[in-house]
Amino acid sequence: MSDLHRQGFWFRYRSVSAGAALLLLGTGLTPTGGALAQLPPLPGDTGPGSLPSTRAAAAAEGGGVASTAPEIRLGGFGFPTAALPPQPSEPGRRWTVTPSIGLQLLGTDNVFQTSNNRHSDLITTISPALLVAADTPRFQGVMNYAPNIQIYANTPGQNRVDQRFNGQGLATVVPDLLYLDIRGASAMQTITGGFAPESTVVTDRRNQIQTTSLQISPYLTHRFGDMLTVQAGYAFQYVDQSTNAGQNQAVTTVNGLPAFVAQHFQAHEVYAVGRTGPDLGRLALEGRLINTQYIGTGVLDGAYRRSASVETRYALVRGFSALVEGGYEQQRYAGTPGLHIDGPIWSVGMRVDFSAESYLVAKYGRRDGFDSATLRASLSLGGRTRLSANYEERLSTSAMRAGDLLSTTTLDELGNPIDLATGLPSVQPFASSFLGVQNSLVRLRLASAAIVQSWPRDTIAFGFNYQEQRPISVATGTAAFEQRGTSGTITWAHELTPRTIATAYLQYGVFSTGLLGDGDVVTASLALSHQLQPRLLGTLQVATNSRSDARNNGRATQNIILLALRQSF
């Protein structure tokens, strides 16, 4: 397996196939809210948070057939590349342990991406990795740990070790009663933003954040025949965002205040949910009680979120259902000004199932103290084309979004996160360096879409992403600023031979932030991956990244040549 398997996030466009439709439709109702926006999965669930082994079994049972086209992935330093699949495990093997070692040589003519006073450098990256997968009667899970040891030839002050891992596991303590859900992730991103959205490009170590999230949830579940399923439990979540610059050494300031300082929080959540079964025919009900208490820094100091809601789905005709939700919420956040929300939750909407592989959910209502719309869609447009889209608004912080990633995504067999609500790869917040990071509570507006075509030897993907952040409550001692950004990508992966894959990538984005002002960024990459031996893969990549913003004079262009080898054992 290549270094590009493990360092970056994998664009699992191909996974949204006939079998993947089972995971997208398996969630039934579409509740939101609470610190853990998606509760831990019930045994056998194929929806958000489910395990790779469960989804693979569902796909096999449903007759899903995967495309043979190359998969598109994000490789080292944020540039997409393609690589060959991992070695298949032995049939019936319950534990699979795959150690590997990767070596990367990266040459660049502008190590800090400055518009003047450019410096070239050669960066050596050593990346040992361990991929562990389990599929036993009592435990299923996957964990990928791949730290990067980076050594700079000309700027040794930039030498560092970046921790990168993703993991997810579900343990059956008492069958059909008591379960333990465990998740964790860690990765790097920039503070100031202004880089390609799917980017962890070479930059000043003082302009980087290490984000680590951990979550553990013991829970009980019981099924009352086909009438009702009840789930209740406790979830502990810990998120830490720290910088190499230290707590008080800010890389960028706004009006004399730091744009970001290190932050962390603990969340203690108690929850209960009940879902009706097929006995009610066309009618489906889901009720939720959630109480989350935060202990942390900044706006989460003493914060809490409490909500009670009931959502109803009624099938008016085959494939078309009406959705109605009602409830009540209480929220409190520290900061300036302090925010108190005490009011109703409601929404109305519809769900349309066009086929076994295509669905659309649209709702409009009130949550987090404001009215907003929600849209999730995954549509099969013929046998080779799929459209996925997502739109939502919510209150959050950068640290809370990192925690949400654990509970709103699943993992592929390599431990990379996928948003199962749309089937899109999840690159935020861990790998997104498009917009700046701040400590404040913000109102987020997020929109994303992708059109993917899969052919026998080609995969072509068009992506769109929009994000807007408006501060609501400011963390004491830090700056708050509005920001928004729009980006589009085109990626083409072509199988030259069964052992060689070529990938071309082009991305363009514009942004406006109170941190950097108005700017744009363009990224282009061409990569070639070749399987030298059954367990040895080599990659050659040429890439360029050019950006401008109001704070710096002129454009900053960084050219990169990358050579990578990875040997698995």
LINWO-V491703 format. One record per backbone hydrogen bond with DSSP energy under -0.5 kcal/mol. CO is the residue of the C=O (numbers start at 1). NH is the residue of the N-H. Records with the same first field share a line. If there is no record, write none. Layout:
# LINWO-V491703
CO->NH / NH
This chain:
# LINWO-V491703
2->5 / 6
3->7
9->11 / 74
10->12
11->13 / 72
12->15
13->16
15->17
17->21
19->22 / 23
20->23 / 24
21->25
22->26
25->28
27->29
35->37
42->45
47->50
50->411
51->55
52->56
53->57
54->58
55->59
56->60
57->61
58->62
59->64
60->63
73->75 / 81
75->78
76->79
79->75
81->73
90->93
94->135
96->98 / 133
97->99
98->131
99->569
100->129
101->567
102->127
103->565
104->125
105->563
106->123
107->561
108->121
110->113
119->111
121->108
122->124 / 153
123->106 / 125
124->126 / 151
125->104 / 127
126->149
127->102
129->100
130->132 / 145
131->98
132->143
133->96
134->141
138->172
139->136
140->170
141->134
142->168
143->132
144->146 / 166
145->130
147->149
148->150 / 162
149->126
150->160
151->124
155->158
156->159
160->150
161->163
162->148
164->146
165->186
166->144
167->184
168->142
169->182
170->140
171->173 / 180
174->177 / 178
177->221
178->173 / 174
179->219
180->171
181->217
182->169
183->215
184->167
185->213
186->165
187->211
189->209
191->437
196->433
197->199 / 433
204->207
205->208 / 244
207->191
208->244
209->189 / 211
210->212 / 242
211->187
212->240
213->185
214->238
215->183
216->236
217->181
218->234
219->179
220->232
222->224 / 230
223->225
224->227 / 228
226->279
227->277
228->224
229->275
230->222
231->273
232->220
233->271
234->218
235->269
236->216
237->267
238->214
239->265
240->212
241->263
242->210
243->246
246->249
248->250
252->259
254->257
257->254
258->479
259->439
263->241
264->297
265->239
266->295
267->237 / 269
268->293
269->235
270->291
271->233
272->289
273->231
274->287
275->229
277->280
278->281
280->283
282->315
284->313
285->276
286->311
287->274
288->309
289->272
290->307
291->270
292->305
293->268
294->302
295->266
297->300
298->301
299->334
300->302 / 303
303->294
304->332
305->292
306->330
307->290
308->328
309->288
310->326
311->286
312->324
313->284
314->316 / 322
317->320
319->353
320->316 / 317
321->351
322->314
323->349
324->312
325->347
326->310
327->345
328->308
329->343
330->306
331->341
332->304
333->339
336->474
339->333
341->331
343->329
345->327
346->366
347->325
348->364
349->323
350->362
351->321
352->354 / 360
355->358
358->354 / 355
359->378
360->352
361->376
362->350
363->374
364->348
365->372
366->346
367->370
370->367
372->365
374->363
375->391
376->361
377->389
378->359
379->381 / 387
380->382
384->454
385->381
386->452
387->379
388->450
389->377
390->448
391->375
392->446
394->444
396->442
397->401
398->402
399->403
400->404
401->405
402->406
403->406 / 407
404->407 / 408
405->409
410->418
412->415
416->412
417->426
418->410 / 420
419->422 / 423 / 424
424->419
425->427
427->431
431->199
433->195
434->194
438->398
441->472 / 473
442->396 / 444
443->470
444->394
445->468
446->392
447->466
448->390
449->464
450->388
451->462
452->386
453->460
457->495
458->455
459->493
460->453
461->491
462->451
463->489
464->449
465->487
466->447
467->485
468->445
469->483
470->443
473->441
474->336
475->478
477->258
482->514
483->469
484->512
485->467
486->510
487->465
488->508
489->463
490->506
491->461
492->504
493->459
494->496 / 502
497->500
499->531
500->496 / 497
501->529
502->494
503->527
504->492
505->525
506->490
507->523
508->488
509->521
510->486
511->519
512->484
513->517
516->550 / 551
517->513
518->550
519->511
520->548
521->509
522->546
523->507
524->544
525->505
526->542
527->503
528->540
529->501
530->532 / 538
533->536
535->568
536->532 / 533
537->566
538->530
539->564
540->528
541->562
542->526
543->560
544->524
545->558
546->522
547->556
548->520
549->552
555->557
556->547
558->545
559->109
560->543
561->107
562->541
563->105
564->539
565->103
566->537 / 568
567->101
